[in-house]
């Protein structure tokens, strides 16, 4: 039932996106000059590069927790200022860009930024909690409840949160072209999965599609860009022969995509290849053409 519900909602959202894209002309991210030092990256653990290597400390501001990042973060790889933080929500992004705009060492970079990218929304709907409950791809009451809470309860609140966040970013970086990004599907269905596992993998992927659709529609509504990474990660999820997503044990063992024991938070994040070929590749094509 959950899978059917997600498919119906995703289909409806996809239709809305198509109509809005044609009517507004702002569905695709704006194309302009190369990112350079005036580019700023904001967002959560996906933007921070988690899963791509050893953790490094990001910028710290008074009243905000220290940021955890890696050198695989797409904003850093593209020569920008990385202000992404693992665990960030839309409200955290607003606080971070405000703190940076008030910081003597970063204020000019933020104010005069030509591009700002944002990967956020997953933590607002507790996607990590739902994924953790459903990691074994077994339909349990806990898994079902987590998905319903994420998609039916929290996701409808996300557009308003994105609107508020975008308004803050525009006020702090009035020259910037703002680009929101989506998230990858985490699983690739394979013949080694049981029927139930295939069904649950499809359900989790459908939830990701619905999250992406919500972000995309919000981008259109707020007249900012949107970049999808879904196609780039197709057939590269957990369960594929060469995944770009760090898998949970013991599934990851077969493809050597396990998180190091000292970095368990890497699970269900892009690995180094995912950050490079997935996110960096998608955004580089937009920012430099």
Secondary structure, DSSP 4 states (H G I P E B T S, - for coil): -HHHHHHHHHHHHHHHHHHHHHHHS-SBPPP-S--GGGEEEEESHHHHTTTSSS-EE----TTSPPPEE-TT-HHHHTT-EE---TT--HHHHHHHHHHHHTSTTTHHHHHT-SEEEEE--TTTTTHHHHHHHTTT----HHHHHHHHIIIIIIHHHHHHHHHHHHHHHHHH-TT-EEEEE-----B---TTS-HHHHHHHHHHHHHHHHHHHHHHHHHHHTT-EEE--HHHHTT-SBTSTT-SBPBPTTGGGGGT-BPPTT-GGGTTSB-HHIIIIIIIHHHHHHHH-
